Amino acid sequence: MLASPIGDRHTFIFILTTFLLTYGTEELGATRDLMLLGSLCGSAAQIAGILLFSHLSDRLGRTRVMLGGGIFLAVYAFPMFWLLNTANPALIVLAMTFGYAGSAAVFGPMAAFCAELFTTNVRYTGVSLGYQGGSVLGGGLSPLLATSLLTLSGGASWPIAAYLVVGALITVTCLIITGDPTRWAREPEPAPA
């Protein structure tokens, strides 16, 4: 379960940080500088978003904030590509900025969420295995899958947007099933004396 919200969040961000740079220059005819500007603006928005959503998760609960982020990513995948496909420089930067900022709602609370899933005696191992597994499987393979989908569809972006929606819905489903992360991290009962 842990690897799914992590991996699917990485799917979205790896598409933004790696795949879109090539997609923008090769498919949309955008300049490399424009795509890097979109990444720079998006990164700045993500920094602010991580701080905001982390703070909100302290107030409202980790799962609630991450669910909102997962739902946003599912709803935003198609509009993001619609904005990108205009090839309008301002809309490209805007689309990327919103994508980075929206992913912060999942990424910001994630460290605390993951740590709260495990008891202290297995916390480091549990979080590390889930995080690294999710990063490799959910994130690392996503640019390759997106490129394959683009090729198989003859250059259409909708399969990539659909792939992002599926990933976001997996995240939402896993968060609903997991619920409050602290319920899983009960400390073991002390041994009877």
Salt bridges, closest charged atoms under 4 A:
ASP58 OD1 - ARG62 NH1 2.80
GLU116 OE2 - ARG62 NH2 3.12
